[in-house]
Amino acid sequence: MKRIIVFASGSGSNAENIINYFKHTKTAEVTKVLCNNKNAKVFERCKRLNVECLLFDREDFTTSDTVLNIVKNHGDFIVLAGFLWKIPQNLITEFPNKIINIHPALLPKYGGKGMYGMHVHNAVFENKETETGITIHFVNENYDEGAIIFQAKAKLDENDTPTSIASKIHKLEQQYFPRIIEQVILQINE
């Protein structure tokens, strides 16, 4: 069974969904959640789900090997679930094509530094897009530029607002993210 380390920065709804999904498979398990925000609600979710959630700071992540060593000792794959920091080169080098992210838009549109959450949904709304969606992709050294694994679309109309767009995206994330992670793990293990 493969081990997944989830990185999160916020509420943790995707982290919870992934944890619950893999509790019912023989493919993988979430061994730890790592978080860079001491006020994140993901800590409450992990406590309830009985999964260890560790807080780390910028130095642990970028200049020391603290986070790298945790992942090497407890994980085979990294999943970014609402994690907002750029992944350092040491993790990318150690886990090539084993770091998976989800983005709340159809990349390459609305990607890059600062494009997350409501920033993306507001941009989609302001540009009067007729569709949006999610992109699940591998992580490389640039924000949102890794190879695309999967995309799912949602139709938009003139009645949609940034809030309703966010709701449509959340449904797609919950539906697809764990299943696509599992498919990637199974393909790599073949």
Residue, then its C-alpha position, 0 to 999 in steps of 0.5 A: m500500500k502506497r503512502i500519501i502525504v497531503f499538504a494543506s493551507g486552509s479548511g481541509s475539505n479536499a484533504e478530508n475527502i482524500i483521507n476518507y476515500f483512501k480509508h476504503t481502498k487497498t491502493a494507498e493511505v494518507t499517513k500525514v497531513l502537513c500544514n503551513n497555517k496554524n489557524a487552518k481548519v484542517f487541524e480540526r478535521c485531521k483530529r476528528l479523522n485520527v490522522e496526524c497533522l503537522l505544522f511547519d514554517r517557511e524555514d522547515f520547508t525551504t532551507s532545512d530538510t525537515v519537511l523533506n525528511i518527513v515526506k521521505n520517511h512517511g510518504d510515497f506521493i504528495v498531494l496538494a489540497g489547497f496548499l498555497w506555497k510553491i514547492p521547493q526544488n528538493l521535493i520536486t527532485e526527490f518525488p518526480n511525477k509524484i506530486i499532484n495538485i488540483h487547480p480550480a480552473l481549466l489550465p492554462k487559463y487562470g493559473g500562476k502565482g496568486m491564482y487560487g480560490m476566489h481569485v480564480h472564480n472572480a477572474v472567471f466571472e469577470n471574463k464572462e467565461t461560458e465554462t470553467g472546471i478543475t485541472i489535476h496536474f503534476v507539480n514542477e518548479n513553476y506554479d500550475e505548469g506541470a503536466i496535466i493529468f485530468q480536467a473536468k468542466a462545468k458549464l456557466d451561464e449569465n446567472d452564475t456568480p463567483t460564489s456559484i462558480a466556487s460551488k460548482i468547482h467544489k463539487l468537481e473537486q470532491q467527485y474527481f480528485p481522490r479517484i484521479i489520485e488513485q488512478v495515478i498511483l495505480q499507473i505508476n505501480e504497473 
